[in-house]
Amino acid sequence: MPGIKAIVFDWGDTLMKDFSEYEGPMADWEHVEIIDGVRKSLHLISQSYICCVASNAGASNSALMGIALKRVDIQQYFQYLFTSRELGFSKPSLEFFNKIVQTLGFTPQECIMVGNDYDKDIIPAKKIGMQTILFSQVSKDENFNYANYVTNSMGNLHEIILEIEKRNNIYTI
C-alpha cells in the first residue's frame, strides 16, 4: 500500500469552532476560535505531509477561508483550500472527494480525511478509498465502521497518522 502523502481537514468544528450565532463568511465574524490541539498537530503534520482544508463553507470561498485561517494563525500550514463553491460539488458527494484527490495528484489511499461529521466527511471519503479519522466528542463505542480511527482530541493527530502509516507498511513487501 502506498504511503500517506496528504491530510485533508474539514474546516468547521474540526479546525475552527463553528459558532451558530454568526452568519456570513467566518472571515468576517466578530470572534473566531481554533479547536484545542490543532496548532500543535498542524505544526508536526505539515512537516511531513501536504495539508489541505475541504469544506462546504456555504458563505466562503477559498480566499475568505484563508483569511479566517490567518486570523487564528494556521493558514501557513495549508497548501490547498477547497470549498464546494470552487469544486462544484458539496459533501457528502463522492465527486467532492474525487475532485480533491485528482487536484492533489494522489490516489485516495495516499490521503487521509479528518473530519467531525461522520456522514458528510468520513463515509464518502472512505467510499472512494481514503483513510479516515473522525474527530468526535461522542462515545468511541458508537458504531463508526467507516472511520479508521476515532479521536476526541485534535492534539494527537500526528500519532494517529503515524499509526496508520505503520499499519499500511505491515502489508508492503
Backbone as a printed PyTorch tensor [residue, N CA C, xyz], in Angstrom:
tensor([[[  0.8470,  -1.1830,   0.0000],
         [  0.0000,   0.0000,   0.0000],
         [  0.8900,   1.2430,   0.0000]],

        [[  0.5480,   2.2700,  -0.7910],
         [  1.3750,   3.4800,  -0.8460],
         [  1.3460,   4.2480,   0.4690]],

        [[  2.3670,   5.0360,   0.6970],
         [  2.4270,   5.8540,   1.9100],
         [  1.4560,   7.0180,   1.8450]],

        [[  1.2160,   7.6180,   2.9860],
         [  0.3260,   8.7710,   3.0730],
         [  1.0740,  10.0090,   2.5860]],

        [[  0.4260,  10.7640,   1.7120],
         [  1.0340,  11.9770,   1.1530],
         [  0.3120,  13.2510,   1.6000]],

        [[ -1.0200,  13.1470,   1.7960],
         [ -1.8060,  14.3540,   2.0820],
         [ -2.8230,  14.1040,   3.1890]],

        [[ -3.0200,  15.1460,   4.0060],
         [ -4.0320,  15.1360,   5.0490],
         [ -5.0520,  16.2110,   4.6710]],

        [[ -6.3090,  15.8010,   4.5470],
         [ -7.3960,  16.7070,   4.1590],
         [ -8.2720,  16.9280,   5.3910]],

        [[ -8.3990,  18.1750,   5.8010],
         [ -9.1690,  18.5180,   7.0000],
         [-10.4880,  19.1760,   6.6290]],

        [[-11.5460,  18.7820,   7.3290],
         [-12.7700,  19.5680,   7.3180],
         [-12.4470,  20.8710,   8.0520]],

        [[-13.2430,  21.8920,   7.8510],
         [-12.9540,  23.1980,   8.4410],
         [-13.7380,  23.4310,   9.7280]],

        [[-15.0630,  23.5840,   9.6150],
         [-15.8920,  23.9380,  10.7620],
         [-16.0100,  22.8130,  11.7740]],

        [[-15.7010,  23.1280,  13.0070],
         [-15.7460,  22.2070,  14.1410],
         [-14.7350,  21.0670,  14.0360]],

        [[-13.7880,  21.1890,  13.1030],
         [-12.6460,  20.2790,  13.0390],
         [-11.3730,  21.0990,  13.2630]],

        [[-11.2100,  22.1930,  12.5100],
         [-10.0720,  23.0970,  12.6950],
         [-10.4510,  24.3280,  13.5210]],

        [[-11.6130,  24.8910,  13.1820],
         [-12.0850,  26.1070,  13.8500],
         [-13.5190,  25.8960,  14.3290]],

        [[-13.8330,  26.5140,  15.4650],
         [-15.1810,  26.3800,  16.0220],
         [-16.1930,  27.0940,  15.1290]],

        [[-17.2940,  26.4160,  14.8790],
         [-18.3710,  26.9480,  14.0460],
         [-19.4530,  27.4810,  14.9830]],

        [[-19.4640,  28.7860,  15.1650],
         [-20.4280,  29.4190,  16.0690],
         [-21.7370,  29.6910,  15.3350]],

        [[-22.8070,  29.0550,  15.7780],
         [-24.0930,  29.1580,  15.0880],
         [-24.7050,  30.5530,  15.1730]],

        [[-24.2600,  31.3580,  16.1370],
         [-24.8430,  32.7020,  16.2600],
         [-24.3560,  33.6780,  15.1890]],

        [[-23.2940,  33.3120,  14.4630],
         [-22.7760,  34.1850,  13.4050],
         [-23.2630,  33.7220,  12.0430]],

        [[-23.4650,  34.6770,  11.1610],
         [-23.8370,  34.3720,   9.7800],
         [-22.7880,  34.9630,   8.8550]],

        [[-22.8050,  34.5290,   7.6040],
         [-21.8630,  35.0380,   6.6230],
         [-20.5100,  34.3710,   6.7540]],

        [[-19.5260,  34.8580,   5.9900],
         [-18.1960,  34.2480,   5.9810],
         [-17.5240,  34.3090,   7.3610]],

        [[-16.8790,  33.2130,   7.7610],
         [-16.1720,  33.1650,   9.0390],
         [-15.0970,  34.2480,   9.1120]],

        [[-14.5450,  34.6290,   7.9800],
         [-13.5220,  35.6810,   7.9390],
         [-14.0420,  36.9840,   8.5320]],

        [[-15.3610,  37.2120,   8.4570],
         [-15.9710,  38.4570,   8.9340],
         [-16.5650,  38.3520,  10.3390]],

        [[-16.5190,  37.1700,  10.9350],
         [-17.1180,  37.0100,  12.2600],
         [-16.3890,  37.8540,  13.3010]],

        [[-17.1470,  38.3160,  14.2870],
         [-16.5800,  39.1080,  15.3660],
         [-15.5540,  38.2950,  16.1600]],

        [[-15.8450,  37.0100,  16.3460],
         [-14.9630,  36.1440,  17.1430],
         [-14.7050,  34.8460,  16.3800]],

        [[-13.4470,  34.4680,  16.2530],
         [-13.0930,  33.1670,  15.6820],
         [-12.1980,  32.4430,  16.6790]],

        [[-12.2500,  31.1130,  16.6450],
         [-11.5120,  30.3380,  17.6290],
         [-11.0690,  29.0100,  17.0280]],

        [[ -9.8550,  28.6220,  17.3650],
         [ -9.2870,  27.3630,  16.8920],
         [ -9.7230,  26.2330,  17.8300]],

        [[ -9.8160,  25.0250,  17.2890],
         [-10.0960,  23.8380,  18.1070],
         [ -8.8280,  23.4890,  18.8940]],

        [[ -8.9790,  23.1370,  20.1580],
         [ -7.8300,  22.7820,  21.0050],
         [ -6.9900,  21.6870,  20.3610]],

        [[ -5.6800,  21.8780,  20.3730],
         [ -4.7520,  20.8650,  19.8670],
         [ -4.4260,  20.9760,  18.3940]],

        [[ -5.1790,  21.7790,  17.6540],
         [ -4.9870,  21.8800,  16.2010],
         [ -3.6220,  22.4570,  15.8420]],

        [[ -3.2250,  23.5560,  16.4750],
         [ -1.9600,  24.2150,  16.1210],
         [ -0.7710,  23.2670,  16.3170]],

        [[ -0.7370,  22.5840,  17.4550],
         [  0.3490,  21.6340,  17.7500],
         [  0.3940,  20.5430,  16.6830]],

        [[ -0.7630,  19.9680,  16.3720],
         [ -0.8080,  18.8920,  15.3750],
         [ -0.4090,  19.3860,  13.9940]],

        [[ -0.9150,  20.5340,  13.5880],
         [ -0.5690,  21.0640,  12.2590],
         [  0.9190,  21.3390,  12.1450]],

        [[  1.5080,  21.8560,  13.2050],
         [  2.9450,  22.1350,  13.1880],
         [  3.7340,  20.8540,  12.8870]],

        [[  3.3420,  19.7520,  13.5240],
         [  4.0310,  18.4720,  13.3130],
         [  3.6730,  17.8410,  11.9620]],

        [[  2.3990,  17.7980,  11.6490],
         [  1.9240,  17.1150,  10.4380],
         [  2.4210,  17.7920,   9.1690]],

        [[  2.4120,  19.1340,   9.1670],
         [  2.7700,  19.8750,   7.9480],
         [  4.2290,  19.7100,   7.5500]],

        [[  5.0570,  19.1980,   8.4510],
         [  6.4660,  18.9660,   8.1190],
         [  6.6510,  17.7320,   7.2360]],

        [[  5.6720,  16.8230,   7.2450],
         [  5.8030,  15.5660,   6.5040],
         [  4.7320,  15.3330,   5.4480]],

        [[  3.6420,  16.0900,   5.5070],
         [  2.5120,  15.8330,   4.6120],
         [  1.9870,  17.1380,   4.0270]],

        [[  1.3790,  17.0380,   2.8590],
         [  0.6420,  18.1610,   2.2940],
         [ -0.6550,  18.2710,   3.0830]],

        [[ -0.9620,  19.4570,   3.5560],
         [ -2.1820,  19.6760,   4.3310],
         [ -3.1580,  20.5440,   3.5410]],

        [[ -4.4250,  20.1650,   3.5880],
         [ -5.4780,  20.8610,   2.8490],
         [ -6.6970,  21.0300,   3.7350]],

        [[ -7.5270,  22.0020,   3.3800],
         [ -8.8280,  22.1580,   4.0140],
         [ -9.8700,  21.9210,   2.9390]],

        [[-10.9200,  21.1780,   3.2750],
         [-12.0060,  20.8970,   2.3350],
         [-13.3310,  21.1020,   3.0500]],

        [[-14.1140,  22.0680,   2.5700],
         [-15.3260,  22.4380,   3.2930],
         [-16.4700,  22.7740,   2.3580]],

        [[-17.6820,  22.5120,   2.8240],
         [-18.8580,  23.0080,   2.1080],
         [-18.9370,  24.5270,   2.2500]],

        [[-18.4690,  25.0750,   3.3490],
         [-18.2740,  26.5140,   3.5720],
         [-19.2500,  27.3950,   2.8120]],

        [[-20.5200,  27.2070,   3.0610],
         [-21.5650,  27.9060,   2.3220],
         [-21.3050,  29.3630,   1.9930]],

        [[-20.8550,  30.1590,   2.9710],
         [-20.7100,  31.5920,   2.7520],
         [-19.2980,  31.9930,   2.3350]],

        [[-18.3770,  31.0440,   2.2660],
         [-16.9760,  31.3860,   1.9970],
         [-16.4500,  30.7070,   0.7450]],

        [[-15.5350,  31.4150,   0.0750],
         [-14.7370,  30.7780,  -0.9760],
         [-13.3510,  30.5390,  -0.3650]],

        [[-12.4140,  30.0330,  -1.1450],
         [-11.1090,  29.6930,  -0.5750],
         [-10.3450,  30.9300,  -0.0830]],

        [[-10.5180,  32.0700,  -0.7220],
         [ -9.8310,  33.2870,  -0.2670],
         [-10.3400,  33.7070,   1.1170]],

        [[-11.6580,  33.6860,   1.3100],
         [-12.2320,  34.0370,   2.6150],
         [-11.8580,  32.9990,   3.6700]],

        [[-11.7960,  31.7270,   3.2750],
         [-11.3680,  30.6790,   4.1950],
         [ -9.9340,  30.9690,   4.6550]],

        [[ -9.0770,  31.3470,   3.7240],
         [ -7.6910,  31.6760,   4.0590],
         [ -7.5900,  32.8220,   5.0470]],

        [[ -8.4420,  33.8290,   4.8980],
         [ -8.4500,  34.9640,   5.8310],
         [ -8.8450,  34.4950,   7.2320]],

        [[ -9.8590,  33.6420,   7.3180],
         [-10.2910,  33.1180,   8.6290],
         [ -9.1770,  32.2870,   9.2700]],

        [[ -8.5190,  31.4270,   8.4760],
         [ -7.4150,  30.6080,   8.9980],
         [ -6.2640,  31.4920,   9.4800]],

        [[ -6.0320,  32.5870,   8.7620],
         [ -4.9630,  33.5150,   9.1380],
         [ -5.2770,  34.2050,  10.4690]],

        [[ -6.5600,  34.4560,  10.7320],
         [ -6.9590,  35.1130,  11.9870],
         [ -6.5810,  34.2820,  13.2150]],

        [[ -6.5060,  32.9590,  13.0640],
         [ -6.0940,  32.0970,  14.1790],
         [ -4.6730,  31.5530,  13.9630]],

        [[ -3.9720,  32.1460,  12.9890],
         [ -2.5590,  31.8810,  12.7270],
         [ -2.2630,  30.4230,  12.3550]],

        [[ -3.0910,  29.8390,  11.4710],
         [ -2.7880,  28.4820,  10.9920],
         [ -2.7840,  28.3960,   9.4570]],

        [[ -3.0070,  29.5070,   8.7680],
         [ -3.0800,  29.4760,   7.3040],
         [ -1.7970,  28.9250,   6.6800]],

        [[ -0.6520,  29.2010,   7.2790],
         [  0.6400,  28.8050,   6.7080],
         [  0.8220,  27.2990,   6.6010]],

        [[  0.0080,  26.5300,   7.3010],
         [  0.1520,  25.0760,   7.2880],
         [ -0.5330,  24.4120,   6.0880]],

        [[ -1.3200,  25.1650,   5.3400],
         [ -2.1290,  24.5680,   4.2730],
         [ -1.6600,  24.9740,   2.8820]],

        [[ -1.4680,  23.9570,   2.0230],
         [ -1.0860,  24.2050,   0.6300],
         [ -2.3010,  24.3680,  -0.2650]],

        [[ -3.4380,  23.7880,   0.1210],
         [ -4.6520,  23.8550,  -0.6860],
         [ -5.8500,  24.1510,   0.2020]],

        [[ -6.7340,  25.0070,  -0.2940],
         [ -8.0070,  25.2880,   0.3600],
         [ -9.1070,  24.9850,  -0.6540]],

        [[ -9.9430,  24.0140,  -0.3450],
         [-11.0150,  23.6020,  -1.2450],
         [-12.3670,  23.9500,  -0.6350]],

        [[-13.2270,  24.5800,  -1.4240],
         [-14.6040,  24.7920,  -0.9790],
         [-15.5530,  24.2400,  -2.0380]],

        [[-16.7510,  23.9260,  -1.5960],
         [-17.7520,  23.3890,  -2.5220],
         [-18.0430,  24.3890,  -3.6420]],

        [[-17.9290,  25.6680,  -3.3540],
         [-18.1740,  26.6880,  -4.3860],
         [-17.2220,  26.5030,  -5.5650]],

        [[-15.9520,  26.3120,  -5.2730],
         [-14.9660,  26.1690,  -6.3450],
         [-14.9480,  24.7670,  -6.9530]],

        [[-15.2060,  23.7610,  -6.1330],
         [-15.1780,  22.3850,  -6.6380],
         [-16.3920,  22.0560,  -7.4990]],

        [[-17.5060,  22.7460,  -7.2430],
         [-18.7290,  22.4640,  -7.9870],
         [-19.5210,  21.2960,  -7.4210]],

        [[-19.0720,  20.7630,  -6.3000],
         [-19.7460,  19.6540,  -5.6160],
         [-19.7140,  19.9250,  -4.1230]],

        [[-20.6690,  19.3830,  -3.3990],
         [-20.7240,  19.5350,  -1.9470],
         [-20.6220,  18.1740,  -1.2770]],

        [[-20.1020,  18.1810,  -0.0500],
         [-20.1270,  16.9630,   0.7510],
         [-21.5830,  16.6450,   1.0570]],

        [[-21.9870,  15.4210,   1.0360],
         [-21.2280,  14.1730,   1.0120],
         [-21.0410,  13.5670,  -0.3840]],

        [[-21.1270,  14.3500,  -1.4420],
         [-20.9530,  13.8390,  -2.8020],
         [-19.5710,  13.1960,  -2.9710]],

        [[-19.5380,  12.0200,  -3.5760],
         [-18.2510,  11.3640,  -3.8380],
         [-17.4070,  12.2040,  -4.7910]],

        [[-18.0600,  12.9530,  -5.6710],
         [-17.3350,  13.8200,  -6.6150],
         [-16.5340,  14.8930,  -5.8800]],

        [[-17.0570,  15.3900,  -4.7670],
         [-16.3420,  16.3820,  -3.9500],
         [-14.9610,  15.8240,  -3.5770]],

        [[-14.9420,  14.6030,  -3.0590],
         [-13.6950,  13.9880,  -2.6090],
         [-12.8230,  13.5480,  -3.7790]],

        [[-13.4290,  13.0080,  -4.8310],
         [-12.6610,  12.6040,  -6.0180],
         [-11.9490,  13.7930,  -6.6570]],

        [[-12.6270,  14.9350,  -6.7030],
         [-12.0260,  16.1260,  -7.3150],
         [-10.8190,  16.6140,  -6.4980]],

        [[-10.9110,  16.5230,  -5.1920],
         [ -9.7820,  16.9200,  -4.3330],
         [ -8.5860,  16.0060,  -4.5860]],

        [[ -8.8280,  14.7140,  -4.5850],
         [ -7.7560,  13.7320,  -4.8060],
         [ -7.1260,  13.9450,  -6.1830]],

        [[ -7.9510,  14.1730,  -7.2050],
         [ -7.4350,  14.4310,  -8.5620],
         [ -6.5810,  15.6900,  -8.5840]],

        [[ -7.0460,  16.7520,  -7.9300],
         [ -6.2910,  18.0100,  -7.8960],
         [ -4.9390,  17.8100,  -7.2170]],

        [[ -4.9230,  17.0240,  -6.1610],
         [ -3.6720,  16.7630,  -5.4510],
         [ -2.7350,  15.8690,  -6.2540]],

        [[ -3.2960,  15.0580,  -7.1550],
         [ -2.4750,  14.1650,  -7.9680],
         [ -2.0670,  12.8950,  -7.2500]],

        [[ -2.8080,  12.5290,  -6.2180],
         [ -2.5250,  11.3170,  -5.4600],
         [ -3.6560,  10.3160,  -5.6350]],

        [[ -3.4320,   9.1040,  -5.1580],
         [ -4.5180,   8.1310,  -5.1110],
         [ -5.2930,   8.3810,  -3.8170]],

        [[ -6.5400,   7.9520,  -3.7390],
         [ -7.2810,   8.1170,  -2.4820],
         [ -6.5700,   7.4530,  -1.3070]],

        [[ -5.9100,   6.3270,  -1.5400],
         [ -5.2130,   5.6080,  -0.4720],
         [ -4.0470,   6.4000,   0.1170]],

        [[ -3.5580,   7.3890,  -0.6320],
         [ -2.4530,   8.2250,  -0.1630],
         [ -2.9380,   9.4370,   0.6240]],

        [[ -4.2520,   9.5290,   0.8530],
         [ -4.8410,  10.6800,   1.5340],
         [ -5.6320,  10.2440,   2.7610]],

        [[ -5.5870,  11.0740,   3.7850],
         [ -6.3890,  10.8620,   4.9920],
         [ -7.3620,  12.0270,   5.1100]],

        [[ -8.6320,  11.7170,   5.3310],
         [ -9.6520,  12.7300,   5.6060],
         [ -9.8570,  12.8010,   7.1040]],

        [[ -9.7660,  14.0190,   7.6560],
         [-10.0150,  14.2630,   9.0760],
         [-11.2380,  15.1550,   9.1690]],

        [[-12.2770,  14.6800,   9.8340],
         [-13.4850,  15.4870,   9.9380],
         [-14.3300,  15.1160,  11.1360]],

        [[-15.2740,  15.9880,  11.4520],
         [-16.1310,  15.7840,  12.6210],
         [-17.5300,  15.2880,  12.2590]],

        [[-17.8620,  15.2570,  10.9800],
         [-19.1960,  14.8390,  10.5580],
         [-19.0890,  13.4570,   9.9110]],

        [[-19.5460,  12.4470,  10.6260],
         [-19.4080,  11.0710,  10.1510],
         [-20.0570,  10.8740,   8.7850]],

        [[-21.2610,  11.3940,   8.6090],
         [-22.0000,  11.1860,   7.3580],
         [-21.4400,  11.9880,   6.1860]],

        [[-20.9740,  13.2120,   6.4310],
         [-20.5100,  14.0780,   5.3330],
         [-19.0150,  13.9900,   5.0630]],

        [[-18.2240,  13.7460,   6.1150],
         [-16.7610,  13.7270,   5.9600],
         [-16.2060,  12.3160,   5.8210]],

        [[-16.6340,  11.4190,   6.6770],
         [-15.9800,  10.1180,   6.8150],
         [-16.5120,   9.0810,   5.8190]],

        [[-17.8220,   8.8870,   5.7820],
         [-18.3790,   7.8400,   4.9060],
         [-18.0010,   8.0460,   3.4420]],

        [[-18.2320,   9.2360,   2.8460],
         [-17.8840,   9.3740,   1.4220],
         [-16.3840,   9.2880,   1.1550]],

        [[-15.5630,   9.8170,   2.0620],
         [-14.1050,   9.7290,   1.8820],
         [-13.6720,   8.2680,   1.8790]],

        [[-14.2100,   7.4900,   2.8060],
         [-13.8680,   6.0700,   2.8880],
         [-14.3600,   5.3200,   1.6520]],

        [[-15.5320,   5.6990,   1.1480],
         [-16.0910,   5.0220,  -0.0240],
         [-15.2090,   5.1800,  -1.2610]],

        [[-14.4820,   6.3040,  -1.3730],
         [-13.5940,   6.4620,  -2.5350],
         [-12.2040,   5.8840,  -2.2610]],

        [[-11.9580,   5.4120,  -1.0270],
         [-10.6870,   4.7520,  -0.7310],
         [ -9.7350,   5.5070,   0.1720]],

        [[-10.1550,   6.6660,   0.6770],
         [ -9.2930,   7.4250,   1.5810],
         [ -9.2510,   6.7610,   2.9610]],

        [[ -8.1690,   6.9960,   3.6920],
         [ -8.1030,   6.6570,   5.1060],
         [ -8.9290,   7.7360,   5.8300]],

        [[ -9.4690,   7.4260,   7.0070],
         [-10.3410,   8.4030,   7.6660],
         [-10.0900,   8.4680,   9.1740]],

        [[-10.1480,   9.7090,   9.6870],
         [-10.0550,   9.9510,  11.1250],
         [-11.2520,  10.8050,  11.5140]],

        [[-12.0860,  10.2760,  12.3880],
         [-13.2500,  11.0010,  12.8700],
         [-12.8980,  11.7010,  14.1750]],

        [[-13.0910,  13.0230,  14.1900],
         [-12.9260,  13.8140,  15.4060],
         [-14.3120,  13.9160,  16.0270]],

        [[-14.4970,  13.2740,  17.1800],
         [-15.8280,  13.1890,  17.7720],
         [-15.7710,  13.2520,  19.2820]],

        [[-16.6780,  14.0180,  19.8450],
         [-16.7990,  14.0860,  21.3020],
         [-17.7370,  12.9820,  21.8090]],

        [[-18.3490,  12.2510,  20.8690],
         [-19.2880,  11.1860,  21.1990],
         [-18.5090,   9.9410,  21.6260]],

        [[-19.1590,   9.0530,  22.3020],
         [-18.5230,   7.8170,  22.7760],
         [-17.8650,   7.0540,  21.6330]],

        [[-16.6500,   6.5790,  21.8810],
         [-15.9390,   5.7670,  20.8900],
         [-16.6170,   4.4170,  20.6780]],

        [[-17.5300,   4.0610,  21.5800],
         [-18.2260,   2.7810,  21.4770],
         [-19.3020,   2.7990,  20.3960]],

        [[-19.6560,   3.9980,  19.9170],
         [-20.6480,   4.0650,  18.8450],
         [-20.1090,   3.3690,  17.6100]],

        [[-21.0010,   2.9940,  16.7340],
         [-20.6180,   2.2480,  15.5460],
         [-20.1650,   3.2060,  14.4340]],

        [[-18.8680,   3.3440,  14.2490],
         [-18.2980,   4.2010,  13.2140],
         [-17.4580,   3.3370,  12.2680]],

        [[-18.0920,   2.4080,  11.5780],
         [-17.3800,   1.4360,  10.7350],
         [-16.4980,   2.0610,   9.6660]],

        [[-16.8870,   3.2200,   9.1450],
         [-16.1270,   3.8300,   8.0510],
         [-14.9090,   4.6230,   8.5400]],

        [[-14.7780,   4.8160,   9.8240],
         [-13.6370,   5.5640,  10.3670],
         [-12.5000,   4.5950,  10.6990]],

        [[-11.3050,   4.8750,  10.1730],
         [-10.1290,   4.0920,  10.5570],
         [ -9.8000,   4.3480,  12.0240]],

        [[ -9.9820,   5.6040,  12.4410],
         [ -9.7360,   5.9960,  13.8230],
         [-10.8070,   6.9820,  14.2560]],

        [[-11.1240,   6.9390,  15.5440],
         [-11.9950,   7.9350,  16.1640],
         [-11.1820,   8.5490,  17.2940]],

        [[-11.1230,   9.8750,  17.3340],
         [-10.3830,  10.5580,  18.3890],
         [-11.2350,  11.6830,  18.9530]],

        [[-11.0620,  11.9750,  20.2280],
         [-11.7560,  13.1150,  20.8220],
         [-10.7860,  14.2680,  21.0610]],

        [[ -9.5750,  14.1690,  20.5160],
         [ -8.5700,  15.2150,  20.6710],
         [ -7.8520,  15.4740,  19.3440]],

        [[ -7.8160,  16.7230,  18.9500],
         [ -7.0680,  17.0730,  17.7370],
         [ -5.5640,  17.1340,  18.0370]],

        [[ -5.2060,  17.0960,  19.2880],
         [ -3.7990,  17.1790,  19.6820],
         [ -2.9980,  15.9140,  19.4410]],

        [[ -3.6640,  14.7800,  19.1920],
         [ -2.9200,  13.5340,  18.9980],
         [ -2.9530,  13.0440,  17.5440]],

        [[ -3.2730,  13.9110,  16.6130],
         [ -3.3720,  13.5110,  15.2000],
         [ -2.0680,  12.9530,  14.6500]],

        [[ -0.9610,  13.5510,  15.0140],
         [  0.3280,  13.1120,  14.4930],
         [  0.5660,  11.6380,  14.8290]],

        [[  0.2670,  11.2590,  16.0720],
         [  0.4460,   9.8620,  16.4870],
         [ -0.4880,   8.9260,  15.7170]],

        [[ -1.7280,   9.3710,  15.4960],
         [ -2.7010,   8.5550,  14.7590],
         [ -2.2310,   8.3480,  13.3200]],

        [[ -1.7440,   9.3980,  12.6900],
         [ -1.2710,   9.2950,  11.3060],
         [ -0.0690,   8.3410,  11.2290]],

        [[  0.8300,   8.4410,  12.1860],
         [  1.9690,   7.5120,  12.2160],
         [  1.4940,   6.0780,  12.3890]],

        [[  0.4540,   5.8700,  13.1900],
         [ -0.1110,   4.5360,  13.3790],
         [ -0.7220,   4.0120,  12.0800]],

        [[ -1.4080,   4.8740,  11.3370],
         [ -1.9770,   4.4830,  10.0340],
         [ -0.8400,   4.1120,   9.0810]],

        [[  0.2310,   4.9040,   9.0730],
         [  1.3890,   4.6050,   8.2230],
         [  1.9770,   3.2310,   8.5860]],

        [[  2.0980,   2.9720,   9.8860],
         [  2.6490,   1.6930,  10.3440],
         [  1.7700,   0.5380,   9.8810]],

        [[  0.4780,   0.6670,  10.0460],
         [ -0.4580,  -0.3810,   9.6350],
         [ -0.3460,  -0.6420,   8.1350]],

        [[ -0.2350,   0.4290,   7.3540],
         [ -0.1270,   0.2870,   5.9010],
         [  1.1690,  -0.4220,   5.5240]],

        [[  2.2440,  -0.1320,   6.2300],
         [  3.5500,  -0.7170,   5.8930],
         [  3.6530,  -2.1800,   6.2670]],

        [[  2.8170,  -2.6640,   7.1320],
         [  2.8090,  -4.0810,   7.5020],
         [  2.6170,  -4.9400,   6.2620]],

        [[  1.8540,  -4.4220,   5.3230],
         [  1.4830,  -5.2160,   4.1460],
         [  2.4180,  -5.0280,   2.9520]],

        [[  3.4360,  -4.1700,   3.0800],
         [  4.3440,  -3.9700,   1.9670],
         [  5.4390,  -5.0410,   1.9880]],

        [[  5.9030,  -5.3920,   0.8000],
         [  6.9200,  -6.4450,   0.7030],
         [  8.2530,  -5.8250,   0.3300]]])
